[in-house]
Amino acid sequence: MSRNESEVQHTQHAFLVAWGWFAEHIGLIQQSQAVPLKQKRYHHTPQGKVLEFLVAILAGLKHLQDISLSAHPLDRDQAVAQAWGQPGWADYSGVSRTLSRLSWEEARQIAKVLEQISQPYIEAELKLLRSQRKRIRYDGDLTGIPVSNTSQTYPNAAFGHMDDEIRLGYQAGVVSLEGPTYGRLWLSIAHHPGDTVSCTQAEGLVLAAEARTRLRPLRRTELLRSRIQAFEQQMILICQRLETQSRAVQRARDRLAETEQQKQDRQRQLDELANQYQTRSRRERPTSRLAQARKRLQASAKRLKSRQKAWQEAQRRLDKTTTRWGQQQIELTSLYQRLTRFEQDNAANPEPAEAEFRLDAGFGTYQNIALLIEMGYEVYTKPHSHRVVAYLRQQVDDPIAWVRVGANAELVAWRRMLLKGCPYPLDVALERFYTGKTLKHSALFHFGADPVTENPPAWFKHYNRRQIIEAGIKESKQVFCLHHIKVRSELAIYLQECFVIFAANFIRWASHWLAGEAQSAENALNVRKLGVKRQVQVAAHVSAQVIRNSEGKLLKFSEHSAFAGKVLRLPGGGNSPPDRPIFGSLMPFFIESHLIAQPLR
């Protein structure tokens, strides 16, 4: 193609073309094509079909068949295929077959490519946070992905709590990072059966976040050592109780044996007397020796029953203490192993990060809270048990202690409260709020350096910024249709989950890149004003002319589209390196393109 020649194509998926240019810029297409997949190639490569699956998710398609059966089929849009480095797209059935035949190793290799592409952006955001001396803020959650309750074709699906119901499906554990550039960035997603519960996943979320960011705070080993020492003191008391109860069981057993022997002796005496009375034909009178022997036997039987009960009760107490002793030994061993691991973490962490984790009540068990504290995090969460709320309500005796923190919410806070079952004192707040005419209560927990009890409104506002991850989960389901599982293979379901969180990040990165690269003009489309939802549901489905020549690329939106009269133009050739400078003026190219291109109908 000469400098003055232009290639003109029509597309019904304008932003999918632009995102293809960005994908080429960051190396996503090249790295995806390099993943070895052990499948035959007919008309399309298996790598191309996997990439097509990603593009379908970027387009927000609800079902895999929409690739071929929607009003404007993606597999017939040659401009999109070319932007993504493909000679063409496969029918949806071919994409489905390729996904179902992937191995777990291949699926993990594809996910690894997404991580490698994401890493520079995550590291840049973290570097910016640390340069601004800001804390790293993580949010974690577990979200349900339900399927039909009567379905039998989803592998390893299980019934669990999803959307306030018991549903069949899967759970996805997700972690997000709150940053200054992109707002929310997804760090990780973990695939679980539907019966997985939040309280078992806190450590996994934290470790996943640390693996992606390659940063971690200084472990609080001194606190852990103090906890171990207190724990050992408790075990000494339990050991003493165990010895006392063992002696009590032995005494009860001895007394039981003594009573059993006494009963046997009295039974023998009674039998002998009864034989004598029968031989002599004597009548048994109320005061006779036989009657007295019978009463003594009855008393022994009654005493035996009582002592059997006492022995069983003593044995029950001993068994309970023995079980607790065994559990304590296991927990103590685990704490020592944790201490060793944390000391190694600190030795290999010359530049610890300051970080916090925000989690909802599902994760707020005392075990999880203690673990996050010992791992060095500033912790914001809610209690797992509602009994804490009932206890705190009993502690409020001053009606003026409540502080208004929202339009319909008030808090009363306590600093460093030691709660039964929690090894560390926590900042605790009781919240009351109205939903309609109903007064409800909940509680907040915090551990760390922030003086949250001095400013309850700031505490309330900061914790409720967890809505950033809840909004992200909503976006993943409503915009990228994560709740519409497009495939029936479990590894392909896992791949869909990975693609969804990558797509949400990808579009945010692409928006910044397009806004920075696009040349200014009166009719230039302002990408910065387009949110992710509008880009996926509108911009990815509008018609445009795709015009290329040696000086750059142009998207000229159709007169019948939502962006009528707007253009998005990028400098440089199709294979320009990422650091190629922007051309000064492409006006002759765009004048020529406008003259030769016919409007889209």
C-alpha positions in Angstrom: 0.0 0.0 0.0 1.5 3.3 -1.0 1.3 6.4 1.2 -1.7 7.8 -0.6 -3.6 4.5 -0.8 -6.3 3.7 1.8 -8.1 0.6 2.8 -11.7 1.0 3.7 -13.9 -1.5 5.5 -17.3 -1.5 7.1 -18.0 -2.7 10.6 -21.0 -3.1 12.9 -18.7 -3.4 15.9 -16.6 -0.2 15.9 -14.9 -0.4 19.3 -14.1 -4.0 18.8 -11.9 -2.8 16.0 -10.3 -0.1 18.2 -9.8 -2.7 21.0 -8.1 -5.0 18.4 -5.6 -2.2 17.7 -4.9 -1.8 21.4 -4.6 -5.6 21.8 -1.9 -5.6 19.0 -0.2 -2.6 20.7 0.2 -4.5 24.0 1.1 -7.8 22.5 -2.0 -9.7 23.5 -2.6 -11.1 20.0 0.9 -12.2 19.5 1.2 -13.9 22.9 -2.2 -15.6 22.5 -1.2 -17.0 19.1 2.0 -18.4 20.6 0.2 -20.6 23.2 0.6 -24.2 22.0 -2.8 -25.9 21.7 -3.0 -29.6 20.7 -5.9 -29.3 18.3 -6.1 -29.6 14.5 -6.5 -26.6 12.3 -9.1 -26.7 9.6 -10.2 -23.2 8.5 -9.3 -21.4 11.7 -6.6 -21.9 14.3 -7.6 -23.0 17.8 -5.8 -19.9 19.2 -7.9 -17.7 16.9 -11.1 -19.3 18.3 -10.0 -18.7 21.9 -9.3 -15.1 21.0 -12.7 -15.0 19.4 -14.2 -16.1 22.7 -12.5 -13.2 24.4 -13.8 -10.7 21.8 -17.3 -12.1 22.3 -17.0 -11.4 26.0 -15.7 -7.9 25.2 -18.8 -7.4 23.1 -21.0 -8.4 26.1 -22.6 -11.3 24.2 -25.0 -13.2 26.5 -24.7 -16.5 24.7 -22.0 -18.1 22.6 -24.4 -18.6 19.7 -24.8 -14.8 19.5 -21.4 -14.9 17.7 -23.2 -16.3 14.6 -26.9 -15.7 15.3 -27.2 -12.1 16.5 -28.6 -9.3 14.4 -25.0 -8.3 13.3 -23.0 -11.6 13.6 -19.5 -11.1 14.9 -18.2 -14.0 12.8 -19.1 -12.1 9.6 -17.3 -8.8 10.6 -14.1 -9.0 8.6 -12.9 -5.6 9.9 -13.0 -6.9 13.5 -11.2 -10.1 12.5 -8.5 -8.1 10.7 -8.0 -5.7 13.7 -7.4 -8.8 15.9 -4.9 -10.3 13.5 -7.2 -13.0 12.1 -8.1 -13.9 8.5 -11.6 -14.4 9.7 -13.8 -15.7 12.6 -15.1 -19.2 13.1 -18.8 -20.1 13.6 -19.8 -20.3 17.3 -20.0 -24.1 17.1 -16.3 -24.2 16.2 -15.5 -22.0 19.1 -17.5 -24.2 21.4 -15.7 -27.4 20.2 -12.3 -25.8 20.7 -13.1 -24.7 24.2 -14.5 -28.1 25.2 -11.3 -29.8 24.0 -8.9 -27.7 25.9 -6.9 -29.3 28.7 -6.4 -27.8 32.1 -2.8 -27.1 31.3 -3.7 -25.3 28.1 -6.4 -23.2 29.9 -3.9 -22.2 32.6 -1.4 -21.3 29.9 -4.0 -19.0 28.3 -4.7 -17.5 31.7 -1.0 -17.0 32.2 -0.8 -14.9 29.1 -3.6 -12.6 30.5 -1.6 -12.3 33.7 1.6 -11.4 31.8 -0.2 -8.7 29.8 -1.8 -7.3 33.0 1.3 -7.3 35.1 2.9 -4.0 33.8 -0.4 -2.1 34.3 -0.8 -3.5 37.9 2.9 -2.7 38.7 2.5 0.8 37.3 -0.5 1.5 39.4 1.2 0.2 42.5 4.3 2.3 41.8 2.1 5.3 41.5 0.4 4.5 44.8 3.7 4.1 46.6 5.2 7.3 45.1 2.2 9.1 46.4 2.7 7.4 49.8 -0.8 5.9 49.7 -1.8 2.6 51.2 -2.6 -0.3 48.9 -6.3 -1.1 49.2 -7.6 -4.5 48.4 -11.2 -5.6 48.4 -12.2 -9.3 48.3 -15.4 -11.1 47.8 -17.1 -14.4 46.8 -19.8 -14.2 44.2 -22.2 -16.9 43.0 -22.6 -17.9 39.4 -25.9 -19.9 39.4 -27.2 -22.3 36.7 -30.5 -24.0 36.4 -31.3 -25.9 39.5 -32.4 -28.9 37.4 -29.4 -29.0 35.2 -27.2 -32.1 35.2 -24.6 -31.0 32.6 -22.5 -28.6 34.5 -19.5 -30.5 35.9 -18.8 -30.1 39.7 -21.7 -27.6 40.2 -23.1 -27.7 43.7 -25.9 -26.1 45.7 -24.9 -23.0 47.8 -25.9 -19.5 48.8 -26.2 -17.3 45.7 -28.2 -14.0 45.5 -29.9 -14.7 48.8 -31.1 -18.1 47.6 -29.9 -21.7 47.6 -29.0 -22.2 43.9 -27.0 -24.7 41.9 -23.8 -23.3 40.4 -20.3 -22.1 41.1 -18.6 -19.5 43.3 -15.9 -17.2 42.2 -13.4 -15.6 44.7 -12.3 -12.2 43.4 -9.9 -9.5 44.6 -9.7 -6.0 43.3 -7.2 -3.1 43.8 -8.4 0.5 44.2 -6.0 2.8 42.3 -5.7 6.4 41.2 -5.6 5.8 37.5 -8.3 3.2 36.7 -10.3 3.2 39.9 -10.8 -0.5 40.1 -8.5 -3.2 38.8 -9.2 -6.8 39.1 -6.3 -8.8 40.4 -7.5 -12.4 40.6 -10.4 -14.8 40.2 -10.6 -18.3 41.7 -13.1 -20.9 40.5 -15.0 -22.9 43.2 -18.0 -25.3 43.5 -21.2 -23.6 44.5 -21.2 -24.9 48.1 -17.9 -23.0 48.9 -18.5 -20.5 51.8 -16.7 -17.2 52.3 -15.2 -18.0 55.7 -13.0 -20.6 54.2 -11.5 -18.3 51.5 -10.0 -15.3 53.3 -6.4 -16.6 53.2 -6.7 -17.7 49.6 -7.8 -14.2 48.6 -5.0 -12.5 50.4 -2.3 -14.9 49.0 -3.8 -14.4 45.5 -3.5 -10.6 45.9 0.1 -10.9 47.1 1.0 -13.2 44.2 -0.3 -10.7 41.6 1.1 -7.5 43.2 4.3 -9.1 44.3 4.1 -7.0 47.4 3.2 -7.7 51.0 3.2 -5.9 54.3 5.5 -6.7 57.2 4.2 -9.7 59.1 3.3 -8.9 62.7 5.4 -11.7 64.2 5.6 -10.1 67.6 1.9 -10.3 67.9 1.9 -13.9 66.8 4.6 -14.8 69.3 2.5 -13.2 72.1 -0.5 -15.1 70.9 1.4 -18.4 71.0 2.6 -17.7 74.5 -0.9 -17.0 75.7 -2.0 -20.1 73.9 0.6 -22.2 75.6 -0.6 -20.8 79.0 -4.1 -21.9 78.1 -2.8 -25.4 77.2 -1.1 -25.7 80.6 -4.5 -25.1 82.2 -6.1 -27.6 79.9 -3.4 -30.1 80.7 -4.0 -29.6 84.4 -7.8 -30.0 83.9 -7.1 -33.1 81.9 -5.1 -34.6 84.7 -7.8 -33.7 87.3 -10.5 -35.2 85.1 -8.5 -38.3 84.5 -8.2 -38.9 88.2 -11.9 -38.2 88.6 -12.7 -40.8 85.9 -10.5 -43.3 87.7 -12.2 -42.7 91.0 -15.6 -43.0 89.4 -14.5 -46.2 87.7 -13.2 -47.6 91.0 -16.4 -46.7 92.9 -18.4 -48.3 90.0 -16.4 -51.5 90.2 -16.8 -51.5 94.0 -20.6 -51.1 93.6 -20.8 -53.8 90.9 -18.9 -56.2 93.3 -21.2 -55.3 96.2 -24.2 -55.9 94.0 -22.9 -59.3 93.0 -22.2 -60.2 96.6 -25.6 -59.2 97.7 -27.2 -61.0 94.8 -25.4 -64.2 95.9 -26.5 -63.7 99.6 -30.1 -63.2 98.4 -30.0 -66.3 96.3 -28.6 -68.4 99.3 -31.2 -67.0 101.7 -34.0 -67.6 99.1 -32.8 -71.3 98.8 -32.8 -71.7 102.5 -36.3 -70.3 102.9 -37.5 -72.5 100.1 -35.9 -75.6 101.6 -37.4 -75.0 105.1 -40.7 -73.8 103.6 -40.4 -70.5 105.5 -42.4 -67.5 104.6 -40.7 -64.2 103.8 -41.8 -61.6 106.3 -41.2 -57.8 106.0 -38.6 -57.9 108.7 -37.0 -61.2 107.8 -33.4 -61.7 106.7 -34.6 -62.5 103.2 -36.6 -59.2 102.9 -33.7 -57.2 104.3 -31.3 -58.9 101.8 -33.7 -58.0 99.0 -33.8 -54.4 100.1 -30.0 -54.2 100.3 -29.7 -55.6 96.7 -32.2 -53.0 95.5 -30.2 -50.3 97.2 -27.0 -51.6 95.5 -28.8 -51.7 92.1 -29.9 -48.1 92.6 -26.4 -47.1 93.7 -24.9 -48.9 90.7 -27.1 -46.9 88.4 -26.1 -43.7 90.0 -22.4 -44.5 89.9 -22.6 -45.6 86.3 -24.1 -42.2 85.5 -21.4 -40.4 87.5 -18.7 -42.4 85.7 -20.3 -41.7 82.2 -20.4 -37.9 83.1 -16.8 -37.9 84.2 -15.8 -39.8 81.1 -17.8 -37.3 78.9 -16.0 -34.4 80.5 -12.6 -36.1 80.0 -13.4 -36.9 76.4 -14.4 -33.3 75.7 -11.2 -32.0 77.3 -9.2 -34.6 75.4 -10.7 -33.5 72.1 -10.1 -29.9 72.9 -6.5 -30.7 73.9 -6.0 -32.5 70.6 -7.4 -29.5 68.7 -5.3 -27.1 70.7 -2.2 -29.1 69.8 -3.0 -29.0 66.1 -3.7 -25.3 66.3 -0.5 -24.6 68.3 1.5 -26.6 65.7 -0.2 -24.5 63.0 0.6 -21.2 64.8 4.3 -22.3 65.1 4.4 -23.1 61.4 2.8 -19.8 60.6 5.4 -18.0 62.7 8.2 -19.7 60.9 6.7 -18.9 57.5 6.1 -15.2 58.5 9.6 -14.8 59.8 10.8 -16.1 56.4 8.5 -13.7 54.6 9.9 -10.8 56.6 13.5 -11.8 56.0 12.8 -11.9 52.2 10.8 -8.6 52.2 13.2 -5.7 52.4 10.6 -3.2 51.2 7.3 -4.0 52.9 4.2 -2.4 51.6 1.5 -0.7 53.6 -1.8 -2.4 52.7 -5.3 -3.0 53.9 -8.0 -5.5 53.2 -11.8 -4.9 53.2 -14.0 -7.9 53.5 -17.7 -8.4 54.2 -19.3 -10.3 57.1 -19.0 -13.6 55.3 -15.2 -13.5 55.9 -15.4 -11.9 59.4 -14.7 -14.9 61.6 -12.2 -14.3 64.5 -9.8 -16.8 62.9 -9.7 -14.9 59.6 -9.4 -11.5 61.4 -6.5 -12.8 63.5 -4.8 -14.2 60.3 -5.1 -10.9 58.4 -3.8 -9.0 61.4 -0.8 -11.3 61.7 -0.2 -11.0 58.0 0.3 -7.3 58.5 -2.8 -5.8 57.0 -5.0 -2.9 58.1 -8.3 -4.8 58.5 -11.8 -3.5 57.8 -14.7 -6.0 58.0 -17.9 -7.0 59.7 -18.5 -9.8 62.3 -19.4 -13.2 60.9 -21.8 -13.9 63.8 -24.8 -11.7 64.5 -24.5 -12.6 68.2 -21.8 -9.8 68.3 -24.5 -7.3 67.3 -26.8 -8.6 70.1 -24.0 -8.2 72.6 -23.1 -4.7 71.5 -26.7 -3.6 71.7 -26.6 -4.5 75.4 -23.5 -2.3 75.9 -25.1 0.9 74.7 -26.5 2.6 77.8 -26.2 6.3 76.7 -28.7 7.4 74.1 -26.5 10.4 73.2 -23.5 8.2 72.3 -24.9 7.7 68.8 -23.1 9.7 66.0 -24.9 10.3 62.7 -22.8 8.9 59.8 -25.2 8.9 57.0 -28.7 10.0 55.9 -30.3 7.2 57.8 -27.4 5.6 59.7 -25.8 6.2 63.2 -22.8 4.6 64.9 -21.5 4.2 68.4 -17.9 3.0 68.6 -15.5 1.4 71.1 -11.8 1.5 70.9 -9.7 -1.7 71.3 -12.5 -3.9 72.6 -11.5 -7.4 73.5 -14.2 -9.9 72.4 -14.5 -13.4 73.6 -12.9 -15.8 71.0 -10.8 -13.1 69.3 -7.1 -13.1 70.3 -6.6 -9.4 69.5 -8.5 -6.2 70.7 -10.5 -4.6 67.9 -12.0 -1.2 67.2 -15.8 -2.0 67.2 -18.8 0.0 66.1 -22.5 -0.7 66.3 -24.5 0.7 63.4 -28.3 1.3 63.3 -30.2 2.4 60.3 -33.7 2.4 58.9 -34.8 0.4 55.8 -38.3 1.9 55.3 -39.8 1.8 58.8 -37.7 -1.1 60.0 -34.8 -0.4 62.3 -31.8 -2.7 61.7 -28.4 -3.1 63.3 -25.0 -4.3 62.2 -21.5 -4.0 63.4 -18.1 -3.0 62.0 -14.6 -4.3 63.0 -11.3 -2.6 62.4 -7.7 -3.3 63.4 -4.7 -1.1 62.5 -3.3 2.4 62.8 -6.2 4.4 61.5 -7.9 6.2 64.5 -11.4 5.2 63.3 -13.2 5.6 66.6 -12.3 9.3 66.6 -14.1 9.9 63.3 -17.1 7.4 63.0 -18.4 9.1 59.8 -15.1 8.6 58.0 -15.0 5.0 59.2 -18.5 4.3 57.9 -17.7 6.0 54.6 -14.4 4.2 54.2 -15.8 0.7 54.8 -18.7 1.3 52.5 -16.2 2.1 49.7 -16.3 -1.7 49.4 -19.1 -0.9 47.0 -16.3 -0.6 44.4 -15.9 -4.4 44.3 -19.7 -4.9 44.6 -20.1 -2.6 41.6 -17.4 -4.6 39.8 -19.2 -7.9 40.4 -22.4 -6.3 39.1 -20.5 -5.0 36.0 -19.1 -8.5 35.4 -22.6 -10.0 35.4 -24.7 -7.3 33.8 -22.1 -5.9 31.2 -19.9 -9.0 30.5 -22.6 -11.5 31.3 -20.6 -13.7 33.7 -23.8 -15.2 35.0 -24.6 -16.5 31.5 -22.2 -19.5 31.4 -21.5 -19.9 27.7 -19.9 -23.3 27.8 -20.4 -26.7 29.7 -16.7 -27.7 30.1 -15.5 -26.7 33.6 -12.1 -25.5 32.4 -13.9 -23.4 29.7 -16.0 -21.9 32.5 -12.8 -21.1 34.4 -11.5 -19.5 31.2 -14.7 -17.4 30.9 -14.2 -16.2 34.4 -10.6 -15.2 33.7 -11.6 -13.5 30.4 -14.4 -11.5 32.1 -12.1 -9.9 34.8 -9.4 -9.3 32.1 -12.0 -7.7 29.8 -13.0 -5.2 32.5 -9.4 -4.2 33.0 -8.6 -4.3 29.3 -11.3 -1.8 28.4 -10.1 0.6 31.1 -6.5 0.4 29.8 -7.7 0.8 26.3 -9.7 3.9 27.1 -6.7 5.6 28.5 -4.6 4.5 25.5 -7.2 5.6 22.9 -7.8 8.9 24.6 -4.0 9.5 24.7 -3.3 8.4 21.2 -6.3 9.8 19.4 -5.6 13.0 17.5 -7.7 16.0 18.4 -10.4 17.4 16.1 -13.7 19.2 16.4 -15.6 16.0 15.7 -13.3 13.6 17.6 -15.0 11.1 19.9 -14.2 11.8 23.6 -13.4 8.3 24.8 -12.8 9.5 28.3 -16.5 10.3 28.8 -17.5 6.8 27.8 -17.9 4.4 30.7 -17.2 0.7 30.4 -20.9 -0.1 30.2 -21.6 2.3 27.3 -18.5 1.2 25.5 -19.5 -2.5 25.7 -23.2 -2.1 25.1 -23.1 0.8 22.6 -19.7 1.6 21.2 -18.9 -2.1 20.5 -22.1 -2.4 18.5 -22.2 0.7 16.4 -21.5 0.9 12.7 -18.5 2.7 11.3 -16.0 2.9 8.4 -12.6 1.5 9.2 -10.0 3.4 7.1 -6.3 2.6 7.1 -3.3 3.9 5.3 0.4 4.2 6.0 -0.2 7.3 8.2 -2.7 5.9 10.5 -6.2 4.5 11.2 -9.6 6.1 11.4 -13.0 5.0 12.7 -15.7 7.2 11.1 -18.9 6.5 12.8 -22.0 6.0 10.7 -24.7 8.7 10.4 -27.1 6.1 11.8 -25.1 5.3 14.8 -25.1 6.7 18.4 -21.9 8.6 17.6 -23.0 10.0 14.3 -20.5 12.6 12.9 -17.8 11.5 15.3 -14.4 10.1 14.4 -11.6 8.3 16.3 -8.3 8.5 14.5 -5.0 7.0 15.6 -1.6 7.7 14.0 0.9 5.2 12.8 0.8 2.1 10.6 -0.8 -1.2 11.5 2.5 -2.7 12.8 4.0 0.4 14.5 5.9 -0.2 17.7 4.3 1.0 20.9 6.8 3.9 21.3 6.4 5.2 17.8 5.9 9.0 17.9 2.5 10.5 16.9 2.4 12.0 13.4 1.9 15.7 13.2 -1.0 15.9 10.8 -3.2 13.3 9.1 -5.6 15.7 7.6 -4.9 14.9 3.9 -5.4 11.2 4.7 -8.8 11.9 6.3 -9.9 14.2 3.5 -9.1 11.5 1.0 -10.8 8.9 3.1 -13.9 11.0 3.4 -14.1 11.4 -0.4 -13.7 7.7 -1.3 -15.8 6.2 1.5 -19.6 5.9 1.1 -21.8 6.3 4.2 -23.0 3.1 5.9 -26.6 2.2 5.7 
